[in-house]
Amino acid sequence: MKAIILAAGRGTRLRPITNHTPKALICVNGECLIEKHLRALKLAGIREIVVNLCHLGELIEQKLKNGAQYGLKISYSKEYGKELETAGGIKQALPMLGNQPFLVINADILTDFPFNQLPNKVEEAHLALVPNPESHNGDFNLEGSLLTNEKPSPYTYCGIGVYSPAFFSEIPDGKIALGQILRKKVNRKQVTGELYKGVWHDVGTIDRLRAVTQLNY
């Protein structure tokens, strides 16, 4: 399985840090967020990784290069001047990801999620969910292994999922968010999921970044 790390965002809620440092290169306890993902992916046996780039993306490419220093093969899907959002960015990268299901990870999370336990085969998508953090009202519900849009929504999509290329077949090229596509697919009962109760933090704001720096992770 290949993986794509979504690292193109501007990180506006992390300013002024992200005026000069992309979210993916923010460090927690001496290691960049994206490097933590690379280490975990390698442990899970995933060696081929695509990173999408936009805001300050050249700094990410300078840091990671071709991935050889991590024992990985890293390629880049460059979105400079486009700002394609999540689904649009993944769609652009599809030729680099092949015709098999692939793993998608948000760059700005801190987690010990066991990537090797995710399914290798999915019809459309399989998402990892976490119990709602205080900062979020929730995205989905679970009925067995099937995601639903039923309210209240006790679970949050944690930025980790396995997607089939077929998931993006109906999406036009250009700027489009992943959330609106997921809602439609969930309504059609095409998305499965699992609940994760281990370490997971969204490092999306200054306050959350301060909080995770107190953790031994």
TAPELIN-V737144 format. One record per backbone hydrogen bond with DSSP energy under -1.0 kcal/mol. CO is the residue of the C=O (numbers start at 1). NH is the residue of the N-H. E is the energy in kcal/mol with one decimal. If there is no record, write none. Layout:
BEGIN
co=CO nh=NH e=E
co=CO nh=NH e=E
END
This chain:
BEGIN
co=2 nh=103 e=-2.6
co=3 nh=50 e=-3.0
co=4 nh=105 e=-2.3
co=5 nh=52 e=-1.8
co=6 nh=107 e=-2.1
co=8 nh=55 e=-1.6
co=11 nh=14 e=-1.9
co=12 nh=15 e=-1.3
co=14 nh=17 e=-1.1
co=16 nh=19 e=-1.6
co=17 nh=20 e=-1.5
co=17 nh=21 e=-1.5
co=22 nh=25 e=-1.8
co=23 nh=26 e=-1.8
co=24 nh=34 e=-2.4
co=26 nh=33 e=-2.2
co=31 nh=28 e=-2.5
co=32 nh=36 e=-1.9
co=33 nh=37 e=-1.6
co=34 nh=38 e=-2.2
co=35 nh=39 e=-2.4
co=36 nh=40 e=-2.1
co=37 nh=41 e=-2.8
co=38 nh=42 e=-2.3
co=39 nh=43 e=-1.9
co=40 nh=44 e=-1.5
co=41 nh=46 e=-2.7
co=42 nh=45 e=-1.6
co=47 nh=73 e=-2.9
co=48 nh=3 e=-1.8
co=49 nh=75 e=-2.5
co=50 nh=5 e=-2.7
co=51 nh=77 e=-2.0
co=53 nh=79 e=-3.1
co=54 nh=57 e=-2.0
co=56 nh=59 e=-1.4
co=57 nh=61 e=-2.2
co=58 nh=62 e=-2.1
co=59 nh=63 e=-1.7
co=60 nh=64 e=-2.7
co=61 nh=65 e=-2.4
co=64 nh=67 e=-2.0
co=66 nh=74 e=-2.5
co=67 nh=70 e=-1.8
co=67 nh=72 e=-2.5
co=68 nh=71 e=-1.5
co=73 nh=49 e=-2.8
co=75 nh=51 e=-2.3
co=77 nh=53 e=-2.5
co=79 nh=82 e=-2.7
co=79 nh=83 e=-1.3
co=84 nh=176 e=-2.2
co=85 nh=89 e=-2.1
co=86 nh=90 e=-2.3
co=87 nh=91 e=-2.7
co=88 nh=92 e=-2.0
co=89 nh=93 e=-1.4
co=91 nh=94 e=-1.1
co=93 nh=96 e=-1.8
co=94 nh=97 e=-1.1
co=94 nh=98 e=-1.2
co=102 nh=163 e=-2.7
co=103 nh=4 e=-2.8
co=104 nh=161 e=-1.9
co=105 nh=6 e=-2.9
co=108 nh=203 e=-2.2
co=110 nh=201 e=-2.1
co=113 nh=115 e=-1.4
co=114 nh=117 e=-2.2
co=115 nh=118 e=-1.5
co=124 nh=164 e=-2.8
co=125 nh=192 e=-2.2
co=126 nh=162 e=-2.8
co=127 nh=194 e=-2.0
co=128 nh=158 e=-2.2
co=129 nh=196 e=-3.3
co=130 nh=156 e=-3.0
co=133 nh=136 e=-1.9
co=140 nh=155 e=-1.8
co=141 nh=148 e=-2.2
co=143 nh=146 e=-1.7
co=145 nh=193 e=-2.3
co=146 nh=143 e=-3.0
co=148 nh=141 e=-2.5
co=154 nh=132 e=-2.1
co=155 nh=139 e=-3.5
co=155 nh=140 e=-2.0
co=156 nh=130 e=-2.3
co=159 nh=106 e=-2.3
co=160 nh=128 e=-2.6
co=161 nh=104 e=-3.2
co=162 nh=126 e=-2.5
co=163 nh=102 e=-2.4
co=164 nh=167 e=-1.7
co=165 nh=168 e=-1.3
co=166 nh=169 e=-1.5
co=168 nh=171 e=-1.2
co=176 nh=88 e=-2.1
co=178 nh=182 e=-2.5
co=179 nh=183 e=-2.3
co=180 nh=184 e=-1.2
co=181 nh=185 e=-2.3
co=182 nh=186 e=-2.9
co=183 nh=187 e=-2.2
co=184 nh=188 e=-1.3
co=185 nh=190 e=-2.3
co=186 nh=189 e=-1.8
co=191 nh=147 e=-2.5
co=192 nh=127 e=-2.4
co=194 nh=129 e=-3.0
co=199 nh=112 e=-1.5
co=201 nh=110 e=-2.6
co=202 nh=204 e=-1.2
co=205 nh=209 e=-2.2
co=206 nh=210 e=-2.4
co=207 nh=211 e=-1.9
co=208 nh=212 e=-2.2
co=209 nh=213 e=-1.4
co=211 nh=214 e=-1.2
co=212 nh=215 e=-1.5
co=215 nh=217 e=-1.4
END
